């Protein structure tokens, strides 16, 4: 998110220092079948410079990540879902009879090594009066030899390079992906007491701290200060201390029950349902309205009985529907040309009407309201119809807030998580506050658009202050003016999603938008060893305001206010070395504070130790290509605000490849070419996908679509981000199995069906020979659809699923996302796409003749044009 001019609460906040570049990705090749179970003291960091964006704000076992499949556990945190990542590529081809399994394809956690938890450098003298600590601490407790995984953090490498010059190379840096709302599969260690914190820097006691067993004092791994524990850590042996969660697990949840009620009950009955208010466009033509009504009816049927719902429609006026009338649809009407006044809202807030009602009492009324909606009758173009979307959202916020909190048995109850307003829009906001003229030719359009942008952003901030998320789901062919609507969604912590129509994909996203659990009042604190500095943060938040006074003497943490806490979101952190590192390890502590859907206040503390290395080759072996690639991609997309920027960013990827080869690769003998480092064999291909795909390439035609994809990507989880960068290619085999192959056009074999998962879109391609056989093609299509639905059953936003035959006009969407490897010589094709070796000569000849010539280079042609020799495929 970038825009130094006006600090906008964007989807992405970037804290930019001197060198905001770093990271790497990695595709996978594994074999599968068709039924996946998808389940302020003086800051040490330099004062961050916030950049806000007006438009939005084979893995080598990456460190700390939970399995991709969502599995319910007894954890009291929200049980959320994320899309499954790609399976680990063990080999490009496996026997097609292996049943399909979506085994954890995302990076797997790395075991922490045991040993001294203190850096080997001599300990400092402390000015706070603490005694100098003996580095050996003979009576101190050492951490466990084996440590549980931390599922919320993924580092780009499992080790840190000691040399500052190479570690801070802009082309290949170091960083981490933080998913604050990610579900912890096994459930975190839960502590219901006040945490022990360092009185100097504010860090939490953790399993890496040295502890004096006789006195219970512990040494902070961040600032090395000695702290007391109120004798809680006094123990006869270190084994006794391992019963304390914070001294045995890298992830600990400190929980305070909500409403000052004793005890924490992590069951569904304790969850207080937050209301969902639908704000519906009343200016739709009949075909669109029919699809929307079907989606709305299905939406209501999907809600649990305790969910509370409100229904508002908007056109030239705002209609707020009253659930107290059971026999017919009744609404109170307010003008849409201006913001509602307190007087106009009195009748709603203090009157006898019921505008938020639980589903068990109002489902039939809701169905009746949806059935009463009528198409737009006047002969006015879609883009010119008067829509008062801004006023409608203001009124929805007023209804949610009401005169006071909901009272139940004399106890004030706050909603669990965030309240949601879901806007169903079919056109631009052209009437009332926050509106723009329907014609771009208006003489004052630029000024009015800027004014509308600021007003929408302010409305989003107001919603966020009241813990209300605004999601905007748009559909149809009428441009909705994304630059004006995006600030409303992003500033509130919501999303804006474009759909082709109000049909299946829209209906699925409507249900998932309302059902995805989220926390509120989120704050992310980051503390690192003195050797490491955080240089940039990209994600759905903004820098938290530091208070003048702090309870800690030298709190150097970087604090980020999260707009919402959801599993589908992620923060990308870029880090650098302050200087050459002398110690054998560095420490990182991430603290995520939020209120969950069970009304409990949680402080999740994640502490990680990474070893340091001198050898460049040893460091490169520890780099996780996919994680690093996503870090690179997020930083790159942050700067690609429009199509002109996207062209520049494509060129920057070329330069990045050349620089990595120069700094980390080897010179080819008797040549001026550089060889790309073999340890990073997957990185250049992933960046090639990024360069030519919808995020930076020319696949997406309309700038509004690119803007929406960009904003979604900047905040997306690792799994969804990876799929948006590099598509996943699955070929259907006889017997309902699927084989995963590289995303090359060599997969377009006429006797097969192929599924291509590109994050926000899934394409099903039927070969011409297969399509002729109606029985086989129908079975293959059904299997492909089932696979596509199962792979994305918990993904938000839900992707659109398109199916087409070879040679059809729609097939261009599919072909344009595949690497044109047919242009490479046969030996290179077989090396990078070994499945070709299973084809007969006749089949290979037929495949070769099916390709049309075009100018796009293959991966090998592209990287060689940069004077770089591609790495051998892994």
N, C-alpha and C positions, 0 to 999 in steps of 0.2 A: 504494500500500500504505500504509496509514496505521494506526496504532495506537500512540500514544505510550506505552502501558502496558508492553508487553513487546516488546523489539526482536526481531522475527521476521524471518527471512531470507526475505523475501517475493519473489514474482515481481517486484514492482515496488518500487523504492526511491525515495522522494521526498525530495529535499533542499529543504526549504521555507524561503524567505525571506519578505520583506515582501510581495512582489507576485508570486505564482506564477501569473499569468494571461498568456496570449498565443497567437497563431497564426491559421491559415486553410486551407480546402480548395478543390477545384475538379473538377467532373465533366467528361466529354468527350463529344464527339459525332462519331463517325467511322463510315465505312462499311466493311463487311468480308464475307468468305465462309467456308465451313465447313471449312477445314483449316489451322488455325493451326499454325505451327512453334513450339511453346512450349518451346520449348526451356527536512624539514618544517621547514623554516624557517618564518618567520612567514607564515602563509597570507594571500594577498591577498583570497581569498574569505572572507566572514564564516563563522564556524564553522557548517557546515551542520547543520540540525536534521533528523535522520532520522525519517521517518514510515514505519512498517511496517504493512502491511495484514494483518490476521489471516486474512481469507479468501483472500488471494493477495498477494499483495504489492501538355485544353484549357489544360492546364497552361502557365504562362508560362515555360517552360523553367527549372525550378528548378535551383539550383546543384548540381553534383556528384552525379551519380547514374548508375549503370551501367544498361545496357539490362535490361529485365525478363526477357528470355529467357535461360535458362541455356545457355551454350555452353562446351564443354570447351576448356581452353587448356593451355598448358605450365606454368602457374603451379604452384608447389609447394604452394600453400595448398589446403585442402580444396575440392573442386569440389562446391558445394552448389547447391541450386535454390530459387528463390522463385516464388510465383505471379505470373503476368503481370499487370501493371496494365492499366488501361483505355486504349484508344487515345486519342490526342489528338483532341478534337472540333474538326475544322476547319469542318464545317457539319453541321447536324442531319440532312440527307438527302443521299445521293449515289446515283448510278446503281447499282441492285442487282446489276449484272453484274460489279462489281469483285470480283476474287477476295479471299477473306478472308486478311488478313495480321495477325499480332499483332506489328506493328512496335513499336519501343520506345514504350510508351505512358506510361511513367513519365517524370518530369521529366528533361529533357536537360541536360547540363552547360553551364555558361556559360563562355565564353572569358575568361581573365584578361587584363586590360588591362596593357600595358607601361608603364613609367615608373619613377619613383623608388620604390625599395622601402622608403624610410624615411619616416616621418611628417614632415609639413612643420613641425610644431612644433619649437622649438629643443630640441636634445638635452640630457638632464640631465647633471649632474656625478655621477660614480660614487664611492661611498665605499669601493669595493673596490680602489682604487689604479689603476683603468683610466684612461687618459688621456681627456680629452674629445675626441670624434670630430668631425672637420669634417663638417657635414651634406652637403657637396657630394661629398666623397670622389672627387676627379677620377680617381684610379687604380683606383677600385673597379669591380667587375663589376656590371652591371645585369642584371636577370633577363630571360629570354627574352620576346619579344613574344607568342608563342603558347605556351600551357601545356596539358598533357594534363589530361583530366578526372580527378576524384577520385570514384570510384564509391560510396564508403562514407558520404558526408555529403551531406545535403540541408538547405539553409537555407530558412527561410520567406520570405526576400527576398534578392535579389542585391546589395542595397545596405543600408547602415545609416543610419538617420535621426539627425542630429546632436543635435536638441533632446531633452533628457532627458524633459521632461514628456510629449510626444507619443509618443516611442519607448517609454516605459514604461507607456503606457496599458494597463490590465489587460485591456480588451476586445480589443485588437489589439496583441499584443506581438511579440517577435522570438525566434527560437529555431532549433533544428536537430534533425534526426533522424540518429542515428548507427547504422549497421549494421556492427558490428565483424567479423562473420563473412562478410560479403557477398563473393561471388566477383568478382574483377576480370577483366573480359572479356579485355582484351589482356594481362593479366599485369602485375604491378607491376615496377618496377625493383628488382633484387635486389643487395644489397651483402653480401659476406661478410667484413666487417671491423668493428672497433669504430667506433661512430658518434662524430662530433665533436659535443660538447654544450656548451652555455653553462655556464661554471663558476659563474655567479651564480644563474640560475634553473632550469637543467636542460633548457632547450629545445634542440632538435636544429637543426643547421645545415640550411638549406633554400634553395630557389631564390630567395627574396626577400631573402636576406642581402646586404648590401654587403660586398665583399671587397677588401682592399688587395692588389693583385696582386704587389707587390714583397716584402711580408713574409708573405703568406698569412693575415693576420689577418682575422676576419670579425665583423660586428656582429650581435648577436641582435636579431631583430625584435620580441621580446616585452618584454625589459627594456632593450634598447639597449646592453648591455655589449659590450666588445671582447674577443675570445677568440682564442687561437692555434690553429693547425691542424697543428702539427708540420711546418710548411712544405709540407704536402700541397697547399695551395691556392696556392702560389707558381706563377705562370704568366706567360708573355710577353704573353698577351692573354686577354680574357674568353671568346673562342671555345674556347680550350683547356680551360677549366674546365667547359664544357658537356658534356664527356665523362663527368663525374662524375655519377652518377645523382641524388644528393641535391641537386645544383645545377641540375638540368634537369627534374625531375619533381616534381609535388606529392605523389605517393605513392611511398614507398620502403619496401621490406622489408629490414631487417637480419636476416640469418639465421645462426643457429649450429646446425650439424648435431647431431643427437641421438647419444647414446651415445659422444660424443667420437670419432666416426669421421670421418676426413678426407673432405672432399667432400660435396656435397649432391646427392642423386640423386632428383629428383622424378618417380619412376615408380612404378607400382602395386606392383612387387615389394618396394619399400622400406617399404611400409605394413605395420605390424604390427597384425593384426586384434584389436580389443578384444572380449572375450566378451559375449554377450547371454544373459541368464538370464530364462526365462519363468517367471512365478509365476502359476499358474492356479487359479481358483476351482473347488473340487471339489464344490460344492453346487448344481449346476444341474439344472433339469428337462430332460427328454429333448429337446424341440424346440430349446431354447437350446444344449444340448450338441452336437447334430448340426451346427448352424450353426458353433459354435466349432471343432469338429473339422475341418470343411471349411476354415475359415480357417487353422487351424494346419498342416494338411497343405500348403496352398498356400504358407504362410509358409516352411516348411522347404525346399520346392522352389525358392524364390526366392533362398535364401542362396548366396553363393559358396562354393566348396569349402573355402577356408581359414578361413571363419568358425567360431568356436567357440561352442557353445551349451550351456546347462544348462537342465534342466526340473525344476520344483518344483510340486507341487500342495498346496493347503491346504484344510482343512475344520476339523474338531476337532483334527486332527493335521497335521503337515507331512511330506510324502513327498518325498524327494530321490532322483531317478531315477539309476540307475547304468548308464552306457553300456558297461561291460565285459561285460555279459550280452547276447549277440547273439541268442539264440534266443527270449527272452521278456522282458517288461517287469519290471524288478526295481527296488525302491526301498528306501532306508533311511528309517525312520519315527522322527520325533522328536515329543515332546509340544508342543502349541500353547498350553497354558495359561500359559506363562511364557517369558521370554527364554532362549535356549539357554545353557547353562553351558559353560565351557571343557572340562569332562570329557565332556559330551555331544557336543561338536564334534570331539574327538580322533579318534573312529572315522572321521569323514568326512574330516578334513584329513590325517591320517596313515595312513589305512587303504589298502586295495588297490582301492577303488572308483574309477571314473572319472566325475566329475560335470560336468566341462567337456571337451567333445570337439569336434575339428574336423569339419565336415560331411562331408568326403570319406571319413571313417572311420565316421560314425555316422548317416548319413541314414536308412537303413533302420530302425535302432534307434529313432530319433525317431518315424518313422511308426508303428512298432509301439506305442510308448508312447502316442501320441495315440489310436490305435485301441482301446487297453485302457481308456480312461476310461469310467466308467459314470455314469448319471444318479443323482440323489439319490432314495432310495427311501422315506424316512420321510415320514409325513403331517404335515409341519411347514411352516408358511407360509414363503415365501422370506425375508422380513425377519427371521424368528425363528431361522433356521438358524445354527449356530455356525460362525463363520469366523475363523480366527486369522491374518489378513493381516499383522499387525505382526510376529509371530514368524517367518512365512515370509520376509519381506523381510530380517529380521536374519540368518537362516540363509543366504540368498542372498548377502548381503554377506560373510559369513564364508567361504563357498566361493570367492568371487571373490578375496578377499585371500590365502587359502591360508597355508601355513606360511612362504613366502618368495616372492620374485619368480620368474617363470619363467626357468630357466637354459637357455641355448643356446650350446654350444661355449665355455663358461666366461665368456660375456658376459651381464651382467644386461640383460634387455630389458624396457622398460616398454611397456605397451599404447599404441597410437597413439590419441590422442583419449580420449574418455570411455567407460568400460564402461557398459552399459545393463542395467537391470532393467526388464522390461516386465510389469506386473501386469494380468492379464485378470480383471476382477471383475464379478460379477453381483449383488452385494448388500453390505450394510454389514459392517464389522469388528466382530463382536459377542462375540469370545472372545479371551482372552489379553491381552497388553500392547497399549495403544493402542486398546482396544475401548470401545464404548458399549453400554448396554442396548438390547435390540431394541425396547423399548417407550418412546415418548416420555413415557408416563405414569409412569415410574419416579420415585419421590419425590426421588431425588438425581441426576436426569438432567443438570441444568445443570452441576453440579460435575464429574460424571464426563466429560461432553463437554469441559469445559475442560481436565481432566487429560489426556484422550486427545489433544486438540489439541497440547498442549505436548510430549507424548511423541512424536507423529508428527513434529513439527517438529524435535525433537532427532535423531530417526532420519534425517531428510532431511539434516540438517547433517553427521551422521556419514558418510553416503553421499557427500556432496559433498567432504568432506575426503579421501576415498579415490578421487576422480575418477570417481564412479559416479552416473549420472543415473537417476532412477526415474520412468518414465512410467506412468501409470495409465489404462488403457483400460476404461471401464465400459460395460455394455450391458444391455438388458433393461428391464423395467418396475418392478423393485424399487428403491426409493430407496437410494442408496449412502451417504448422509450426507456430502455434499460438504464441509461445513465441517471434518470430521475428516480426510478423505483429502487435501484440497488442500494442507495444510502439508507433507506428505511429498513430494509432487511438486515444489512450488515451492521448498522449501529445498534440494533436490538439483539444481535447474536443469532439471527435467523439466516435463511438462504432464499435466493431467488432462482427458480427453475423454469426453463422454457420447455413446452411440450408442443407436439404437432397438432394435437386436438385434445378434447376433454375425455378421451376414451380410457383404454386400459392402463397405460403408464401413468396418466394423470390420477386415476382412481387409486392406484397402488401408492403413489406418493402422498396422496391426501391421507390415506390411512396411516402410512409410516410417519408422516410429519406429526400426526396427533399422538401416536403411540410411543414414539421414541422417548425414553426416559432422559431426564436431564437434571443436573443440579443447578444451584444458583449461588450467588455471592462468592464467585470463584476468585481465588488469588493463587498465583504461582510464584514461589520464591526459589531462586537458584543461587547456590553457593558452591564455589570451587576452591581448590587449593590455590595458594598464591601464585603458582606457576602458570595458571590458566586464566584467560580472560574471555568473557562472552562478548562477541563483537556485533552480532546481529540476531534478531528474533523475528521470525515471520509466522504469523498465526492469528487466530481470532481473539485478539485482545489489544490492550494498550498499556503503556507504562503506568504503573500505579503511582499515585502521588505520595511522595515521602513526607512524613510528619517531621516537624522541627525537632521534637524530642523523641528519643528512643530508649527503651528500657535496657538496651545493650550498648556497651561502650563503643564498639567498632563493628557495627553491623554493615557488612559490605555486600549484602545480598542484592540481587537484581530482582525486582518485584514486578509482576505483570498482572493486571486486572483482567480476568477472563470474562467475556461477555456472556457466555453460557458454558456449562460443563457437560459435554456430550462425547460419547465414545467415537463418533464419526469424525471428531476434530483432532487436530494435531498442531503442535508448535515445532518449528524448525529452528534449531540453535546452531549458529556458527561460532567456533571458538578458535583462539590463537594462543600460542605460547608467549608469555611476557618476555622470556629470555631463554637461554639454554637451560634445560631442566637438569638438576643435579641428583634429585632423589630417584629412588627405584619405583615409585608409584605416585599417582595423583588421585585426589578424591573429589567426588561430585555428590552434592546433596540437593534433591529436589523436594520441595514441600508444596503439596497441593491442598489448599483449604477451600472447602465448599460445604454447602448444605444440600443433603441428598433428598430423594423423594420420600424418605421416611421421617423427614423433619429433623434429622440428626446433623449436628455440626461435626465435620470430619476434617482432620489434618492428616493427610497421607504423606509419610516421610519415606523417601527412597534414597538410599545411600549406596554409592557405587565406587569401587576402587579399580583403577586400570593401571597395569604395569607400564613402565616406560622402557624404550629400547633405543640403542645407538644405531643399529644396523638398518639401513634403508630397505633392504630386501626383506628383513624380518618384519618391518612395519607394513610393507606392501602386502605381505602374506596375510596380515591381520585385517586388511581393509575389506569391508563388506560392500561389494560393488553396488548392490541395489539401494542400500540406505544412502550411500554417498551420492548416487545418481539423483535420488529424490531431493537431497539437500541442494545439489547443484541446480536442479530443475526449479525448485521453489525460489531460489535467489534470482534465477534468470527470469522467471515469469513475473516476479515482482517489478522488474524494470520494463517489461513488455506491455505497456499500457494501451497501445494501439497497434495498428498494422505496420506502421513505419518502424516502431520500436521492435516489433517482432522480427522484421528483416535484419535489424542490427543485432538482435540476440542470436539469430541463426549464425551470423558471422562470428559472434563471440564464442559460440560452441566450437567452430573451426579452430579458432585461436587457442582455446582451452586444450583441445586434443594435441595440437602442436607443442604447447608448453609442457604438458604432462610427458610427452615423448622426449622432449629436450631435457627436462629435469630428472626424470625417473627412468627413461628408457636407455637403450644402448645404440651406439652407432653401428650401422651395417657396414661390414668390412668392404673396403674399396668402393665406397658409395657415400653420397651426401644424405642418404635416407636415414631416418631414425626408426628404430623398432619400438613399437608401443610395448610397455612392460607386460610380460606374460602373466604376472600376478593379477593384473586388472583386465583379464581377457573379456569380461562381459561389459565393462564400462563403455567403450566406444560405440558398441551396437545399441545400447540403451540410449545414449545421447543422440545417435542417429535417428532413432525412433522419435525422440523429443523434437529434433530439428525439423522433421518432415510431417509430424502428426498434427492433430487439430489444435494443439496449444500454441505452436509457433509456425506451423506450415500453412499452406494455402488450401487445406481441405475444407475448412469451414468458410462459407461464403460471406455471411453477414457479420458485421463487427459486433452486434449485440450478442450473437451466439458466442463469439470468442471471449467477450467480456464476462459472460456468465460462466463459461468453462474456466476461465482464468481465476475468477474469484472463488469458485468451488475448489479448484485445485490448491490454491494457496492455503486453504484451511483443512484440506481433506486428510484422513488418516493415511498411514503408510500403505495399507493394502489398496485402497482406492487410488491413491496417488500413483502407485506403481502401475496399476492397470491403465490409468489415463495416459501414462507415458509410453508404456510398452504393451501392446496387445498380446493376449494369450490365445494361441491357436490350437484347436482340438479337432482332430479328424475322426469322423465316425467310422467304425469298423463293424463287420458282420457280428451279430449276436448282441448288439446294443452296447458294445464297448467303445471307448474313445482313446485315441493316441495323441499325446501332446507333442507338437512339433514346433520348430522355430517359425516365427511369423514371416515367412517368405512366400512369394507368389508361386513357388514350386509346389505348394500344397494344393494348388488349384487343379486337381486331377479329376477328369470328367466323370469318373465312375464312383466318386465319393461325395460325401457331404461334410462341410467344414463349419465349425462354430468359432467365431472370432470375438473375444471379450475385450472391448476397449474402454472399460470403466463406465462411461455414461451411455454407451451404445453396445448392443450385442447383435452381430450379423450372422445369419445362417445362410450359407451358400450351397446350392445344390448343383452338382455337375450335370452337364447336358446329357450324358449317357445314363446317369442315374434317374434323371427327370423323366426319361422316356418310359421307364418301367414304373407305372403308377403305384403298384403294390410296394415295391422297394422304396420308392421315393417318399411315399406317405409314412412308412415305418421309420425311415431315417429322419424325416422332418419332425415326427412326433418325439423321437428320442432326443433330437437336438433341442427342441423346445423345452422338454423336461429338464435336460441338463442346464439350459440357460436359466430357467426359473429357479432351479435348486442352487446354482452357483450364486445367484443374486437375491435369494429369498430374504435376506436381512440388510441389503445394501440401500443406503439412502444418500442421494436420490436414486430411486429405482431406474435402471436404464431402459431405454426403448429397445424393443426386440424387433428386428427387421429380417424377413426371410425373402429370398429371391433366387432365381435360376441363373445359371451361367449365361452370359450374353445379354441379359436384360439391362435396361437403363439404370436400375437401382444398384446393379452389381458394381458400379463404379465406386460406391461408398466403401465396399469391401476391398476392391483391388487397390485403391489409393492408400490403404493403411498397411499393406504388405510390402516388405522390402523386395525390389525387383531383382531377385537373384538370378533370374533366367538369363541375364546379360553376362554373367560370369562364366569363365571356362569350366568344362565338366569336372576337372579335378578339384576346383574350389567349391563347386556346388556339392560334390559328394562329401567334402570335408566338413562343410557347414550344415548340410542337410542330408545326413546319412540314409534317410528313408528312401532316397532315390535308388540306392543300391538294391532295393527289393523289387524294383520295377523291371519288366522285360524290355528289350531293345525296342520293341514295337510301341510299348506304352511310353517310353521316354521320347521316342520320335514324335508320337502324337502330342505329348505334353509340350514339347518344344515348338511345334507348329501352331499351337493354340495361342501363343503370346503375340500381342501387337507391339510394334515398336513405339517407344516414346522416349523422351529425353531425360527422365529422372535417372540419376546414377544409382547403381547398386551400392551396398555398404562398402564393398572392397574398392570399387571405383572411387567413391567419395574419399575414403581415408588415404588412398594412394595419391589422390590429387593434392593432399596436404603434405606430400613428401614424407609420409609415415607408413611404415609397413604394418599391416594389421596383425594383432596377436593370433596365435593358433587357437582354434576353438577348444573350449575346455570339455 
